[in-house]
Amino acid sequence: MRTREALTLAALTALVASAAPARAQIQTTPCSISVQSQSVSCPASGDFYTGMTCYSGNVNSCPNADSLGFTYGVENATGTSLGTIVSFSGANGKDANEENENAFVRAYLPNYQVVQVVWDDDWELTSQLNIGYAAARPATFLNYIYQKYVQPIQQGTQNPLYGMCAQGISAGAGALGYALGWYGAASYLDKVELLSGPVFGNIQEGCEQPPPPIAIYVCGGSPSSCKLGSQPPWTNPPGYVGHPVNSLRQWTGGSSQSHSACQDTVNGTSSIADANWLAMSIASGGSNPTPMFNYPNTVATGWLCATTTGASMNNSSAQGWIFDSLVTAKSPYYFYAVQNCDGPEGVDGPDAYVPAILVGQQQTPEAGFTAIMNDMTSVQQTQTGVCQKYH
């Protein structure tokens, strides 16, 4: 952990303990879940992959989050299925195709069952004004898919290497970060792709005003986990910018002493708000229990924008690196720099490419979308490990 962050954690530990309620012990099913047995029409507003079979349900009885409804769609592999891949979209999770996730569904379907989920309201929003508590909802849903679709196959003899895998972008990567760090999903997740995030690595540094004086040095020191190619380590401010600031204000609170507004340039940030934001971060300090970052049986890969085309960078690389730099996972565990992102988070955009992965006789950098797809599915292309059972 960087010195600046270590000092921040030490200074706020006492405040975290007094300002935030204690979190329940790590468990893979923190809430209860109910799902209708009969399929329903996939809502048009959810933008599911065409042809999916949808089911509706509710996540209930979370320790510190209100009940929330959801609809999920499932599409079986067109060939022999090697595993199940759950896709978490970005933003509030109300659009399954928020960041072009349907293109990945299409790419994965020949050999994998794919699941998408949309929420009736922002999954990050709860009356506790704590994104970490709200993340119990997608974590419980993820475990439900494991128990219903994956575990019976893994326990059988026909395909014991059947994988339980997940992919998330931006806030969807945040949901996966919480599932791994706070809610024990590493006990059953075999393969994870983290695209442009998790963006909730340190919410305090994303929201506090004035902002942290020093930007995050992504892949600073060039650890072996970083695969940069021609891209050197880069700096990226962790502060939230643009439309996400309004969402963070809604999800984490308004302008009271205990819930200062995210990026409040008029009133600034109180020390109590700093402590609350830190306590709800994936890489939180002083939480009970301490988040877990060692995933010995989970193959994980991160993809972070180093440069963009036609847009300014946002905080996603810095926030993602705050989490990624703490993680140890099944070897090899790699983070890839992506250049020419389509917008600040478009690691799979039409011009995005991965300088550390070279293909063909001309040794051309591989396209971002192709690199991510191959990393999840292709034994020939992957440098980490495909979606299959590792537990």
FIDRENKOL-642215 format. One record per residue (C-alpha): residue number from 1; residue in three letters; x, y, z. Coordinates in steps of 0.5 Angstrom, whole numbers, plus 2048, in hexadecimal, padded with zeros to 3 digits. Example, Ala and Ser with C-alpha at 12.3 -4.5 7.8 and 13.67 -1.06 7.14 Angstrom:
REM residues 2
+------+------+-----+-----+-----+
! resi ! resn !   u !   v !   w !
+------+------+-----+-----+-----+
!    1 !  ALA ! 819 ! 7F7 ! 810 !
!    2 !  SER ! 81B ! 7FE ! 80E !
+------+------+-----+-----+-----+
//
This chain:
REM residues 391
+------+------+-----+-----+-----+
! resi ! resn !   u !   v !   w !
+------+------+-----+-----+-----+
!    1 !  MET ! 800 ! 800 ! 800 !
!    2 !  ARG ! 803 ! 807 ! 7FE !
!    3 !  THR ! 805 ! 80B ! 804 !
!    4 !  ARG ! 800 ! 811 ! 803 !
!    5 !  GLU ! 7FA ! 80C ! 803 !
!    6 !  ALA ! 7FD ! 808 ! 809 !
!    7 !  LEU ! 7FE ! 80F ! 80D !
!    8 !  THR ! 7F7 ! 810 ! 80B !
!    9 !  LEU ! 7F4 ! 80A ! 80E !
!   10 !  ALA ! 7F8 ! 80B ! 814 !
!   11 !  ALA ! 7F5 ! 812 ! 815 !
!   12 !  LEU ! 7EE ! 80F ! 814 !
!   13 !  THR ! 7EE ! 809 ! 818 !
!   14 !  ALA ! 7EB ! 80B ! 81E !
!   15 !  LEU ! 7E6 ! 810 ! 81A !
!   16 !  VAL ! 7E4 ! 80A ! 816 !
!   17 !  ALA ! 7E2 ! 805 ! 81C !
!   18 !  SER ! 7DE ! 80B ! 81F !
!   19 !  ALA ! 7DA ! 80E ! 819 !
!   20 !  ALA ! 7D9 ! 807 ! 815 !
!   21 !  PRO ! 7D4 ! 801 ! 818 !
!   22 !  ALA ! 7D8 ! 7FB ! 819 !
!   23 !  ARG ! 7D8 ! 7F6 ! 812 !
!   24 !  ALA ! 7D5 ! 7EF ! 813 !
!   25 !  GLN ! 7DB ! 7EA ! 812 !
!   26 !  ILE ! 7DC ! 7E8 ! 80B !
!   27 !  GLN ! 7D7 ! 7E3 ! 808 !
!   28 !  THR ! 7D6 ! 7E1 ! 801 !
!   29 !  THR ! 7CE ! 7E2 ! 802 !
!   30 !  PRO ! 7CD ! 7E8 ! 807 !
!   31 !  CYS ! 7C6 ! 7E8 ! 804 !
!   32 !  SER ! 7C0 ! 7E4 ! 802 !
!   33 !  ILE ! 7BE ! 7E3 ! 7FB !
!   34 !  SER ! 7B7 ! 7E1 ! 7F8 !
!   35 !  VAL ! 7B6 ! 7E0 ! 7F1 !
!   36 !  GLN ! 7B0 ! 7DE ! 7ED !
!   37 !  SER ! 7B0 ! 7D7 ! 7EA !
!   38 !  GLN ! 7AD ! 7D9 ! 7E4 !
!   39 !  SER ! 7B0 ! 7DE ! 7DE !
!   40 !  VAL ! 7AE ! 7E5 ! 7DD !
!   41 !  SER ! 7AF ! 7E9 ! 7D7 !
!   42 !  CYS ! 7B6 ! 7ED ! 7D7 !
!   43 !  PRO ! 7B4 ! 7F4 ! 7D8 !
!   44 !  ALA ! 7B6 ! 7F8 ! 7D2 !
!   45 !  SER ! 7B9 ! 7FD ! 7D6 !
!   46 !  GLY ! 7BE ! 7F8 ! 7D9 !
!   47 !  ASP ! 7C1 ! 7F8 ! 7D2 !
!   48 !  PHE ! 7C2 ! 7F0 ! 7D3 !
!   49 !  TYR ! 7C6 ! 7EC ! 7CE !
!   50 !  THR ! 7C1 ! 7EA ! 7C8 !
!   51 !  GLY ! 7BD ! 7E3 ! 7CA !
!   52 !  MET ! 7BF ! 7E3 ! 7D1 !
!   53 !  THR ! 7BA ! 7DF ! 7D6 !
!   54 !  CYS ! 7B9 ! 7E4 ! 7DC !
!   55 !  TYR ! 7B7 ! 7E3 ! 7E3 !
!   56 !  SER ! 7B5 ! 7E8 ! 7E8 !
!   57 !  GLY ! 7B6 ! 7E8 ! 7F0 !
!   58 !  ASN ! 7B8 ! 7EC ! 7F6 !
!   59 !  VAL ! 7BE ! 7EC ! 7FA !
!   60 !  ASN ! 7BC ! 7ED ! 802 !
!   61 !  SER ! 7BE ! 7ED ! 809 !
!   62 !  CYS ! 7C5 ! 7F0 ! 808 !
!   63 !  PRO ! 7C8 ! 7F2 ! 80E !
!   64 !  ASN ! 7C8 ! 7FA ! 80C !
!   65 !  ALA ! 7C5 ! 7FA ! 806 !
!   66 !  ASP ! 7BE ! 7FB ! 804 !
!   67 !  SER ! 7BA ! 7F5 ! 7FF !
!   68 !  LEU ! 7BB ! 7F6 ! 7F8 !
!   69 !  GLY ! 7B8 ! 7F3 ! 7F2 !
!   70 !  PHE ! 7BC ! 7F1 ! 7EC !
!   71 !  THR ! 7BB ! 7ED ! 7E5 !
!   72 !  TYR ! 7C0 ! 7E8 ! 7E2 !
!   73 !  GLY ! 7C1 ! 7E5 ! 7DB !
!   74 !  VAL ! 7C4 ! 7DF ! 7DA !
!   75 !  GLU ! 7C7 ! 7DC ! 7D3 !
!   76 !  ASN ! 7CA ! 7D5 ! 7D2 !
!   77 !  ALA ! 7D0 ! 7D4 ! 7CE !
!   78 !  THR ! 7CF ! 7D2 ! 7C7 !
!   79 !  GLY ! 7D4 ! 7CC ! 7C8 !
!   80 !  THR ! 7D6 ! 7C8 ! 7CD !
!   81 !  SER ! 7D6 ! 7CD ! 7D3 !
!   82 !  LEU ! 7DD ! 7CE ! 7D7 !
!   83 !  GLY ! 7DA ! 7D2 ! 7DD !
!   84 !  THR ! 7D6 ! 7D8 ! 7DF !
!   85 !  ILE ! 7D8 ! 7DF ! 7DE !
!   86 !  VAL ! 7D4 ! 7E5 ! 7E2 !
!   87 !  SER ! 7D4 ! 7EC ! 7DF !
!   88 !  PHE ! 7D3 ! 7F2 ! 7E3 !
!   89 !  SER ! 7D2 ! 7F8 ! 7DF !
!   90 !  GLY ! 7D5 ! 7FF ! 7E1 !
!   91 !  ALA ! 7D1 ! 805 ! 7E4 !
!   92 !  ASN ! 7CB ! 803 ! 7E9 !
!   93 !  GLY ! 7CA ! 7FC ! 7E6 !
!   94 !  LYS ! 7C3 ! 7FE ! 7E3 !
!   95 !  ASP ! 7C6 ! 7FD ! 7DB !
!   96 !  ALA ! 7C9 ! 7F6 ! 7DA !
!   97 !  ASN ! 7CC ! 7F9 ! 7D4 !
!   98 !  GLU ! 7CF ! 800 ! 7D7 !
!   99 !  GLU ! 7D6 ! 7FF ! 7D4 !
!  100 !  ASN ! 7D5 ! 7FA ! 7CE !
!  101 !  GLU ! 7D4 ! 7F4 ! 7D2 !
!  102 !  ASN ! 7D0 ! 7F0 ! 7CD !
!  103 !  ALA ! 7D6 ! 7F0 ! 7C9 !
!  104 !  PHE ! 7DA ! 7EC ! 7CE !
!  105 !  VAL ! 7D3 ! 7E8 ! 7CF !
!  106 !  ARG ! 7D4 ! 7E6 ! 7C7 !
!  107 !  ALA ! 7DB ! 7E4 ! 7C8 !
!  108 !  TYR ! 7DA ! 7E0 ! 7CE !
!  109 !  LEU ! 7D4 ! 7DC ! 7CC !
!  110 !  PRO ! 7D7 ! 7D7 ! 7C7 !
!  111 !  ASN ! 7DA ! 7D3 ! 7CD !
!  112 !  TYR ! 7D7 ! 7D7 ! 7D4 !
!  113 !  GLN ! 7D1 ! 7D8 ! 7D7 !
!  114 !  VAL ! 7D0 ! 7DF ! 7D8 !
!  115 !  VAL ! 7CC ! 7E3 ! 7DD !
!  116 !  GLN ! 7CA ! 7EA ! 7DD !
!  117 !  VAL ! 7C6 ! 7EE ! 7E3 !
!  118 !  VAL ! 7C3 ! 7F5 ! 7E3 !
!  119 !  TRP ! 7C0 ! 7F8 ! 7EA !
!  120 !  ASP ! 7B9 ! 7FB ! 7EB !
!  121 !  ASP ! 7BD ! 801 ! 7EE !
!  122 !  ASP ! 7C5 ! 803 ! 7EF !
!  123 !  TRP ! 7C8 ! 7FD ! 7F3 !
!  124 !  GLU ! 7CD ! 802 ! 7F6 !
!  125 !  LEU ! 7C7 ! 806 ! 7F9 !
!  126 !  THR ! 7C4 ! 804 ! 800 !
!  127 !  SER ! 7C2 ! 808 ! 806 !
!  128 !  GLN ! 7C8 ! 806 ! 80A !
!  129 !  LEU ! 7CC ! 80B ! 805 !
!  130 !  ASN ! 7D1 ! 806 ! 804 !
!  131 !  ILE ! 7D3 ! 803 ! 7FE !
!  132 !  GLY ! 7D7 ! 7FD ! 801 !
!  133 !  TYR ! 7D1 ! 7FB ! 805 !
!  134 !  ALA ! 7CD ! 7FB ! 7FE !
!  135 !  ALA ! 7D2 ! 7F7 ! 7FB !
!  136 !  ALA ! 7CF ! 7F1 ! 7FF !
!  137 !  ARG ! 7CA ! 7F1 ! 7F9 !
!  138 !  PRO ! 7CE ! 7EF ! 7F3 !
!  139 !  ALA ! 7D2 ! 7EB ! 7F8 !
!  140 !  THR ! 7CC ! 7E7 ! 7FA !
!  141 !  PHE ! 7CA ! 7E6 ! 7F3 !
!  142 !  LEU ! 7D0 ! 7E4 ! 7F0 !
!  143 !  ASN ! 7D0 ! 7DE ! 7F5 !
!  144 !  TYR ! 7C9 ! 7DC ! 7F3 !
!  145 !  ILE ! 7CB ! 7DB ! 7EC !
!  146 !  TYR ! 7D1 ! 7D7 ! 7EF !
!  147 !  GLN ! 7CD ! 7D3 ! 7F3 !
!  148 !  LYS ! 7C7 ! 7D2 ! 7EE !
!  149 !  TYR ! 7CB ! 7D1 ! 7E7 !
!  150 !  VAL ! 7D2 ! 7CF ! 7E9 !
!  151 !  GLN ! 7D3 ! 7CC ! 7EF !
!  152 !  PRO ! 7CE ! 7C6 ! 7ED !
!  153 !  ILE ! 7D3 ! 7C5 ! 7E7 !
!  154 !  GLN ! 7D9 ! 7C5 ! 7EA !
!  155 !  GLN ! 7D7 ! 7C0 ! 7EF !
!  156 !  GLY ! 7D5 ! 7BB ! 7EA !
!  157 !  THR ! 7DA ! 7B7 ! 7E6 !
!  158 !  GLN ! 7D8 ! 7B9 ! 7DE !
!  159 !  ASN ! 7DC ! 7C0 ! 7DF !
!  160 !  PRO ! 7E0 ! 7C1 ! 7E5 !
!  161 !  LEU ! 7E4 ! 7C7 ! 7E2 !
!  162 !  TYR ! 7DE ! 7CB ! 7E1 !
!  163 !  GLY ! 7DF ! 7D2 ! 7E3 !
!  164 !  MET ! 7DC ! 7D7 ! 7E7 !
!  165 !  CYS ! 7DE ! 7DE ! 7E4 !
!  166 !  ALA ! 7DC ! 7E5 ! 7E4 !
!  167 !  GLN ! 7DE ! 7EC ! 7E0 !
!  168 !  GLY ! 7DC ! 7F3 ! 7E3 !
!  169 !  ILE ! 7DE ! 7FA ! 7E0 !
!  170 !  SER ! 7DE ! 800 ! 7E4 !
!  171 !  ALA ! 7D9 ! 800 ! 7E9 !
!  172 !  GLY ! 7D8 ! 7F9 ! 7E7 !
!  173 !  ALA ! 7DF ! 7F7 ! 7E9 !
!  174 !  GLY ! 7DE ! 7FB ! 7EF !
!  175 !  ALA ! 7D8 ! 7F6 ! 7F1 !
!  176 !  LEU ! 7DD ! 7F0 ! 7F0 !
!  177 !  GLY ! 7E3 ! 7F4 ! 7F4 !
!  178 !  TYR ! 7DE ! 7F4 ! 7FA !
!  179 !  ALA ! 7DC ! 7ED ! 7F8 !
!  180 !  LEU ! 7E3 ! 7EA ! 7F9 !
!  181 !  GLY ! 7E5 ! 7EF ! 7FE !
!  182 !  TRP ! 7DF ! 7EF ! 803 !
!  183 !  TYR ! 7DB ! 7E9 ! 801 !
!  184 !  GLY ! 7DF ! 7E3 ! 800 !
!  185 !  ALA ! 7DE ! 7E2 ! 7F9 !
!  186 !  ALA ! 7E5 ! 7E0 ! 7F8 !
!  187 !  SER ! 7E3 ! 7D9 ! 7FB !
!  188 !  TYR ! 7DF ! 7D7 ! 7F5 !
!  189 !  LEU ! 7E1 ! 7DC ! 7EF !
!  190 !  ASP ! 7E6 ! 7D9 ! 7EA !
!  191 !  LYS ! 7E7 ! 7DF ! 7E5 !
!  192 !  VAL ! 7E6 ! 7E6 ! 7E6 !
!  193 !  GLU ! 7E7 ! 7EC ! 7E1 !
!  194 !  LEU ! 7E7 ! 7F3 ! 7E4 !
!  195 !  LEU ! 7E7 ! 7F8 ! 7DE !
!  196 !  SER ! 7E8 ! 800 ! 7E0 !
!  197 !  GLY ! 7E7 ! 7FF ! 7E8 !
!  198 !  PRO ! 7E5 ! 7FD ! 7ED !
!  199 !  VAL ! 7E3 ! 804 ! 7ED !
!  200 !  PHE ! 7E2 ! 804 ! 7F5 !
!  201 !  GLY ! 7E9 ! 802 ! 7F7 !
!  202 !  ASN ! 7E9 ! 808 ! 7FC !
!  203 !  ILE ! 7E3 ! 80D ! 7FC !
!  204 !  GLN ! 7E6 ! 811 ! 801 !
!  205 !  GLU ! 7EC ! 813 ! 7FC !
!  206 !  GLY ! 7E6 ! 814 ! 7F6 !
!  207 !  CYS ! 7E2 ! 818 ! 7FA !
!  208 !  GLU ! 7E6 ! 81D ! 7FF !
!  209 !  GLN ! 7E6 ! 824 ! 7FE !
!  210 !  PRO ! 7EB ! 827 ! 7FD !
!  211 !  PRO ! 7EE ! 821 ! 7F9 !
!  212 !  PRO ! 7F4 ! 81D ! 7FB !
!  213 !  PRO ! 7FA ! 821 ! 7F9 !
!  214 !  ILE ! 7FE ! 81B ! 7F6 !
!  215 !  ALA ! 7FB ! 817 ! 7F0 !
!  216 !  ILE ! 7FC ! 80F ! 7F0 !
!  217 !  TYR ! 802 ! 80C ! 7EC !
!  218 !  VAL ! 7FF ! 806 ! 7E9 !
!  219 !  CYS ! 803 ! 800 ! 7E8 !
!  220 !  GLY ! 809 ! 805 ! 7EC !
!  221 !  GLY ! 80F ! 801 ! 7ED !
!  222 !  SER ! 80D ! 7FC ! 7E7 !
!  223 !  PRO ! 80B ! 7F6 ! 7EB !
!  224 !  SER ! 80B ! 7F0 ! 7E7 !
!  225 !  SER ! 803 ! 7EF ! 7E7 !
!  226 !  CYS ! 803 ! 7F5 ! 7E3 !
!  227 !  LYS ! 803 ! 7F4 ! 7DB !
!  228 !  LEU ! 805 ! 7FB ! 7D8 !
!  229 !  GLY ! 809 ! 7F9 ! 7D2 !
!  230 !  SER ! 80B ! 800 ! 7CF !
!  231 !  GLN ! 806 ! 804 ! 7D4 !
!  232 !  PRO ! 80A ! 806 ! 7DA !
!  233 !  PRO ! 807 ! 807 ! 7E1 !
!  234 !  TRP ! 802 ! 80D ! 7E1 !
!  235 !  THR ! 7FF ! 812 ! 7E6 !
!  236 !  ASN ! 7F7 ! 812 ! 7E7 !
!  237 !  PRO ! 7F4 ! 816 ! 7EC !
!  238 !  PRO ! 7EF ! 812 ! 7F0 !
!  239 !  GLY ! 7E9 ! 818 ! 7F1 !
!  240 !  TYR ! 7E3 ! 816 ! 7ED !
!  241 !  VAL ! 7E1 ! 81B ! 7E7 !
!  242 !  GLY ! 7DB ! 81C ! 7E3 !
!  243 !  HIS ! 7D4 ! 819 ! 7E4 !
!  244 !  PRO ! 7D7 ! 814 ! 7E9 !
!  245 !  VAL ! 7D7 ! 819 ! 7EE !
!  246 !  ASN ! 7D0 ! 81A ! 7EE !
!  247 !  SER ! 7CF ! 813 ! 7EF !
!  248 !  LEU ! 7D4 ! 812 ! 7F5 !
!  249 !  ARG ! 7D0 ! 818 ! 7F8 !
!  250 !  GLN ! 7CA ! 814 ! 7F8 !
!  251 !  TRP ! 7CD ! 80D ! 7FA !
!  252 !  THR ! 7D1 ! 810 ! 800 !
!  253 !  GLY ! 7CD ! 816 ! 802 !
!  254 !  GLY ! 7CC ! 81D ! 802 !
!  255 !  SER ! 7CE ! 823 ! 806 !
!  256 !  SER ! 7CE ! 822 ! 80D !
!  257 !  GLN ! 7D4 ! 821 ! 812 !
!  258 !  SER ! 7D4 ! 81A ! 811 !
!  259 !  HIS ! 7D2 ! 819 ! 80A !
!  260 !  SER ! 7D6 ! 81F ! 806 !
!  261 !  ALA ! 7D4 ! 81F ! 7FF !
!  262 !  CYS ! 7D9 ! 81C ! 7FA !
!  263 !  GLN ! 7DE ! 821 ! 7F7 !
!  264 !  ASP ! 7DB ! 827 ! 7FB !
!  265 !  THR ! 7DF ! 82D ! 7F9 !
!  266 !  VAL ! 7DB ! 832 ! 7FD !
!  267 !  ASN ! 7DB ! 82F ! 804 !
!  268 !  GLY ! 7E1 ! 82A ! 803 !
!  269 !  THR ! 7E1 ! 823 ! 807 !
!  270 !  SER ! 7E0 ! 822 ! 80E !
!  271 !  SER ! 7E5 ! 81C ! 812 !
!  272 !  ILE ! 7DF ! 818 ! 813 !
!  273 !  ALA ! 7DD ! 818 ! 80C !
!  274 !  ASP ! 7E4 ! 816 ! 80A !
!  275 !  ALA ! 7E3 ! 810 ! 80F !
!  276 !  ASN ! 7DD ! 80E ! 80D !
!  277 !  TRP ! 7DF ! 80E ! 805 !
!  278 !  LEU ! 7E5 ! 80A ! 807 !
!  279 !  ALA ! 7E1 ! 805 ! 80B !
!  280 !  MET ! 7DD ! 804 ! 805 !
!  281 !  SER ! 7E3 ! 803 ! 800 !
!  282 !  ILE ! 7E5 ! 7FC ! 7FE !
!  283 !  ALA ! 7EC ! 7FD ! 800 !
!  284 !  SER ! 7E9 ! 800 ! 807 !
!  285 !  GLY ! 7ED ! 801 ! 80D !
!  286 !  GLY ! 7EB ! 7FF ! 814 !
!  287 !  SER ! 7E5 ! 7FB ! 812 !
!  288 !  ASN ! 7E2 ! 7F5 ! 815 !
!  289 !  PRO ! 7E4 ! 7F0 ! 813 !
!  290 !  THR ! 7EA ! 7F3 ! 80F !
!  291 !  PRO ! 7E9 ! 7F2 ! 807 !
!  292 !  MET ! 7EC ! 7EC ! 804 !
!  293 !  PHE ! 7F1 ! 7ED ! 7FE !
!  294 !  ASN ! 7F4 ! 7E6 ! 7FD !
!  295 !  TYR ! 7F0 ! 7E1 ! 7F8 !
!  296 !  PRO ! 7F5 ! 7DB ! 7F7 !
!  297 !  ASN ! 7F0 ! 7D7 ! 7F3 !
!  298 !  THR ! 7ED ! 7DD ! 7EF !
!  299 !  VAL ! 7F0 ! 7DF ! 7E8 !
!  300 !  ALA ! 7EF ! 7E7 ! 7E8 !
!  301 !  THR ! 7F1 ! 7EC ! 7E2 !
!  302 !  GLY ! 7F1 ! 7F3 ! 7E2 !
!  303 !  TRP ! 7F0 ! 7F8 ! 7DD !
!  304 !  LEU ! 7F2 ! 7FF ! 7DE !
!  305 !  CYS ! 7F2 ! 805 ! 7D9 !
!  306 !  ALA ! 7F8 ! 809 ! 7D8 !
!  307 !  THR ! 7F7 ! 80D ! 7D2 !
!  308 !  THR ! 7F0 ! 80F ! 7CF !
!  309 !  THR ! 7EE ! 812 ! 7C8 !
!  310 !  GLY ! 7E9 ! 817 ! 7C8 !
!  311 !  ALA ! 7E8 ! 818 ! 7CF !
!  312 !  SER ! 7EB ! 81A ! 7D6 !
!  313 !  MET ! 7ED ! 815 ! 7DB !
!  314 !  ASN ! 7E9 ! 813 ! 7E1 !
!  315 !  ASN ! 7EB ! 810 ! 7E8 !
!  316 !  SER ! 7E9 ! 809 ! 7E6 !
!  317 !  SER ! 7F1 ! 807 ! 7E5 !
!  318 !  ALA ! 7F3 ! 80A ! 7EC !
!  319 !  GLN ! 7ED ! 807 ! 7EF !
!  320 !  GLY ! 7EE ! 800 ! 7EC !
!  321 !  TRP ! 7F5 ! 800 ! 7EE !
!  322 !  ILE ! 7F4 ! 802 ! 7F5 !
!  323 !  PHE ! 7F0 ! 7FB ! 7F5 !
!  324 !  ASP ! 7F5 ! 7F7 ! 7F0 !
!  325 !  SER ! 7FB ! 7F9 ! 7F4 !
!  326 !  LEU ! 7F9 ! 7F6 ! 7FA !
!  327 !  VAL ! 7F6 ! 7EF ! 7F7 !
!  328 !  THR ! 7FA ! 7E9 ! 7F6 !
!  329 !  ALA ! 7F6 ! 7E3 ! 7F2 !
!  330 !  LYS ! 7F8 ! 7DD ! 7EF !
!  331 !  SER ! 7FE ! 7DE ! 7EB !
!  332 !  PRO ! 7FF ! 7E1 ! 7E6 !
!  333 !  TYR ! 7FB ! 7E7 ! 7E8 !
!  334 !  TYR ! 7FC ! 7ED ! 7E3 !
!  335 !  PHE ! 7FA ! 7F4 ! 7E2 !
!  336 !  TYR ! 7FA ! 7F6 ! 7DB !
!  337 !  ALA ! 7FB ! 7FD ! 7D9 !
!  338 !  VAL ! 7F6 ! 7FF ! 7D3 !
!  339 !  GLN ! 7F7 ! 805 ! 7CE !
!  340 !  ASN ! 7F3 ! 809 ! 7CA !
!  341 !  CYS ! 7ED ! 807 ! 7CE !
!  342 !  ASP ! 7E6 ! 809 ! 7CB !
!  343 !  GLY ! 7E4 ! 80E ! 7D0 !
!  344 !  PRO ! 7E7 ! 80E ! 7D7 !
!  345 !  GLU ! 7E5 ! 807 ! 7D9 !
!  346 !  GLY ! 7E5 ! 804 ! 7D2 !
!  347 !  VAL ! 7EA ! 7FE ! 7D2 !
!  348 !  ASP ! 7E6 ! 7FA ! 7CD !
!  349 !  GLY ! 7E5 ! 800 ! 7C8 !
!  350 !  PRO ! 7E6 ! 800 ! 7C1 !
!  351 !  ASP ! 7ED ! 803 ! 7C1 !
!  352 !  ALA ! 7EF ! 800 ! 7C8 !
!  353 !  TYR ! 7F5 ! 7FC ! 7C8 !
!  354 !  VAL ! 7FA ! 7F8 ! 7CD !
!  355 !  PRO ! 801 ! 7FA ! 7CC !
!  356 !  ALA ! 803 ! 7F4 ! 7D0 !
!  357 !  ILE ! 800 ! 7EF ! 7CC !
!  358 !  LEU ! 803 ! 7EE ! 7C5 !
!  359 !  VAL ! 800 ! 7EA ! 7BF !
!  360 !  GLY ! 801 ! 7E8 ! 7B8 !
!  361 !  GLN ! 808 ! 7E8 ! 7B4 !
!  362 !  GLN ! 808 ! 7EF ! 7B5 !
!  363 !  GLN ! 807 ! 7EF ! 7BC !
!  364 !  THR ! 801 ! 7F4 ! 7BC !
!  365 !  PRO ! 7FE ! 7F6 ! 7C3 !
!  366 !  GLU ! 7F8 ! 7F2 ! 7C4 !
!  367 !  ALA ! 7F1 ! 7F6 ! 7C4 !
!  368 !  GLY ! 7EE ! 7F7 ! 7CB !
!  369 !  PHE ! 7E8 ! 7F3 ! 7CA !
!  370 !  THR ! 7EB ! 7ED ! 7C7 !
!  371 !  ALA ! 7F1 ! 7ED ! 7CD !
!  372 !  ILE ! 7EB ! 7ED ! 7D2 !
!  373 !  MET ! 7E7 ! 7E8 ! 7CE !
!  374 !  ASN ! 7ED ! 7E3 ! 7CD !
!  375 !  ASP ! 7EF ! 7E4 ! 7D4 !
!  376 !  MET ! 7E9 ! 7E1 ! 7D7 !
!  377 !  THR ! 7E8 ! 7DC ! 7D2 !
!  378 !  SER ! 7EE ! 7DA ! 7CD !
!  379 !  VAL ! 7F3 ! 7D5 ! 7D0 !
!  380 !  GLN ! 7F7 ! 7D7 ! 7CA !
!  381 !  GLN ! 7F7 ! 7DE ! 7CB !
!  382 !  THR ! 7F7 ! 7DF ! 7D2 !
!  383 !  GLN ! 7FD ! 7E1 ! 7D7 !
!  384 !  THR ! 7F9 ! 7DF ! 7DD !
!  385 !  GLY ! 7F4 ! 7DA ! 7DD !
!  386 !  VAL ! 7ED ! 7D9 ! 7DA !
!  387 !  CYS ! 7E6 ! 7D8 ! 7DD !
!  388 !  GLN ! 7E6 ! 7D1 ! 7E0 !
!  389 !  LYS ! 7E6 ! 7CE ! 7E7 !
!  390 !  TYR ! 7EC ! 7D0 ! 7EB !
!  391 !  HIS ! 7E9 ! 7CE ! 7F2 !
+------+------+-----+-----+-----+
//
